[in-house]
Amino acid sequence: MSSVAADRDRVVDERSPLIAPTLQNSSTSATFSPANQPSPTRGDRLSPLLAPIYTEPVGKPQLQQQRQTSGKNNAAARRLSLISSEAWSAAIEEQRGESTWGQTLFNTVNVLIGVGLLAEPLAFADAGWAIGTILLLFCALITNYTGKMLAKIMRQDSSLATYADVLIKAYGTRAKNMVYALFILELGALSIALCTLFADSMESLYPAVSSQAYKVIFFFIILPTTFLPLRFLSLTSLLGIISSFTLLLVLVTDGALKKHQPGSLRDPMPTAAGPRWMRLPLSFGLLMSGFAGHAVIPSLYRDMKNPSQFNSVIDIAYIIAFSISMLFGTLGYIMFGNNVSSEVTRDLLATKGNPAVLNKIAVWMVALNPVVKYAVTNAPLVQTFEVMLGIQKTRPMNERRSRPRFRSPHDSGASAILEGSAIMSEDSSSSISGLEGNESSSRTKNQEPFLLRYRAFITRPLLTALIVVLAIVIPDFGRVLSFLGSASAFIICCIGPIGAYLILGRQTPFNKGSTTPNTITPSAMEENVFSSSVSKSRLGGDEASKYPLVVKGFERVLCWSLLIVSACLAITGTVWSVMPLESSD
């Protein structure tokens, strides 16, 4: 019996300090026989890592001496305590989405339905009924497929939070500048389109003032909004959807009430089944611009309570977006034929016999939409531009993890675009070290150079003025949308995701960059538990290992085919969007 007790003593003494209970002022030769073992308490029944460490009270001098002489074990324990108390709850809370299935659907539809609707009739006039319908269906299907690609890539790695994270993970850190340039190109073109849309709409309402003058007025109206916090601009989501459905309602009402062409559904204008060949490439970008929302899709995916339902959200959202785009383009083309302009609202106002009050309400909705949305578009544009100039540092991943990044369902219109910007993520690392650096950020804020401290008062007015100047130089709204769709949307929505999908799909199912330590240390133990908990909370279990990302066979051939077709359409559409062409056939 004594030998058995000695073996038990030796096992207890050899256990790790973090696992064995700490007993102060006790003999090291104590035995744990059933006779002298105390009755188990709640702390004894807990897991060894969760059980409390019982110590006797010590004085302040003794406490300081104990901290100085504790060595590596206490340092590891303090690190474990720091991570557990500060990072654990924040990281787990951050990884838990907030949006339901319906809220995510609402946000996705709002992203897809935008200013591109106004030019859908012109796209059908350029492409004709046959090619226009095929192109619109192609754009909807390929962007739906690539949106699911992004979600599938993010399902494999819970550290991926933004579109930039996905591209940097696939193409490497050298792709950061390319990602920044893409976002500046896309958001800059969108800002120009918003400025042009406001000016053209106001000119339709009050033609006594020129469109160029309204663009200057637009500068002074929206400049103060660029300094507002994004939470005050959250109504953009609701306003955008209301504006789109109001336009559709006005279009149907005007067409049904008017008996004779132009602008009548009863007496349609002449249309063509074939395209206007010299203007056909312009329709590529016009049709694609209606489905350009991939910069925001990663944020919407991460914000879902149940990400496994994201594919169904994408499918229904694209069915809604395709149906509205098809209906809008069809009605506008039937009502105005080849004479339709790049903004169908201008045609409604210019047509005699339509209800003037109803048309003015629709145009006012279109004019107010850019005023509210410009600040949302300008925020990531300014920050990305500042990062490229080196006057703003990117926010580290560990700093972002210290607070939830997901927005309220009511803030989708503002936060989603900002979270989708390139500057929101510097890398795709899942490390949670460096949390102590947040405390020193407030102390060094007052020591920043003048340019860094007041950069908002310099870059935002300058960029807004540059946008207005470019809008004056490029006055054609249709050309801007065509360039936005061809040069930007095809790259961001098709070429970028497909390339990343092919690159990551040819790798091993597991992350090649994994640095799981061979030696079980307290920090390694915590990181392993953290990664496991995050994966289960986000994926509903070990979903990443069940469904590895492997692209092969027919799917790989399909991806390469779509990549080549997208590149050809993007190049052709971009060239045509800057070429001087006649406005008619």
Stockholm file with secondary structure:
# STOCKHOLM 1.0

chainA/1-585         MSSVAADRDRVVDERSPLIAPTLQNSSTSATFSPANQPSPTRGDRLSPLLAPIYTEPVGKPQLQQQRQTSGKNNAAARRLSLISSEAWSAAIEEQRGESTWGQTLFNTVNVLIGVGLLAEPLAFADAGWAIGTILLLFCALITNYTGKMLAKIMRQDSSLATYADVLIKAYGTRAKNMVYALFILELGALSIALCTLFADSMESLYPAVSSQAYKVIFFFIILPTTFLPLRFLSLTSLLGIISSFTLLLVLVTDGALKKHQPGSLRDPMPTAAGPRWMRLPLSFGLLMSGFAGHAVIPSLYRDMKNPSQFNSVIDIAYIIAFSISMLFGTLGYIMFGNNVSSEVTRDLLATKGNPAVLNKIAVWMVALNPVVKYAVTNAPLVQTFEVMLGIQKTRPMNERRSRPRFRSPHDSGASAILEGSAIMSEDSSSSISGLEGNESSSRTKNQEPFLLRYRAFITRPLLTALIVVLAIVIPDFGRVLSFLGSASAFIICCIGPIGAYLILGRQTPFNKGSTTPNTITPSAMEENVFSSSVSKSRLGGDEASKYPLVVKGFERVLCWSLLIVSACLAITGTVWSVMPLESSD
#=GR chainA/1-585 SS CHHHHHHHHHHHHHSCTTTSCCCTTCCTTCCCCTTTCCCCCHHHHSCTTTSCCCCCCCCHHHHHHHHHSCHHHHHHHHHHHHIIIIIIHHHHHHHSCCBCHHHHHHHHHHHHSSGGGGGHHHHHHHHHHHHHHHHHHHHHHHHHHHHHHHHHHHHHCTTCCSHHHHHHHHHCGGGHHHHHHHHHHHHHHHHHHHHHHHHHHHHHHCTTSCHHHHHHHHHHHHTGGGGSCGGGGTTHHHHHHHHHHHHHHHHHHHHHHCCSSSSCSSSCCCCCSSCCTTTHHHHHHHHHGGGCCTTTHHHHHHTBSSGGGHHHHHHHHHHHHHHHHHHHHHHHHHHHGGGCCSCHHHHHHHSTTSCHHHHHHHHHHHHHHHHHHHHHHHHHHHHHHHHHHTSSCCCCHHHHHTSCCCCCGGGHHHHHHHHTSGGGCSCCCCCCCCGGGHHHHHHHHTTSCHHHHTTHHHHHHHHHHHHHHHHHHSCCHHHHHHHIIIIIIHIIIIIHHHHHHHHHHTSCSSCTTCCCCSSCCHHHHHHHHHHHHHHHHHHSSSHHHHSCCCCCTHHHHHHHHHHHHHHHHHHHHHHHHTSCCCSCC
#=GC SS_cons         CHHHHHHHHHHHHHSCTTTSCCCTTCCTTCCCCTTTCCCCCHHHHSCTTTSCCCCCCCCHHHHHHHHHSCHHHHHHHHHHHHIIIIIIHHHHHHHSCCBCHHHHHHHHHHHHSSGGGGGHHHHHHHHHHHHHHHHHHHHHHHHHHHHHHHHHHHHHCTTCCSHHHHHHHHHCGGGHHHHHHHHHHHHHHHHHHHHHHHHHHHHHHCTTSCHHHHHHHHHHHHTGGGGSCGGGGTTHHHHHHHHHHHHHHHHHHHHHHCCSSSSCSSSCCCCCSSCCTTTHHHHHHHHHGGGCCTTTHHHHHHTBSSGGGHHHHHHHHHHHHHHHHHHHHHHHHHHHGGGCCSCHHHHHHHSTTSCHHHHHHHHHHHHHHHHHHHHHHHHHHHHHHHHHHTSSCCCCHHHHHTSCCCCCGGGHHHHHHHHTSGGGCSCCCCCCCCGGGHHHHHHHHTTSCHHHHTTHHHHHHHHHHHHHHHHHHSCCHHHHHHHIIIIIIHIIIIIHHHHHHHHHHTSCSSCTTCCCCSSCCHHHHHHHHHHHHHHHHHHSSSHHHHSCCCCCTHHHHHHHHHHHHHHHHHHHHHHHHTSCCCSCC
//
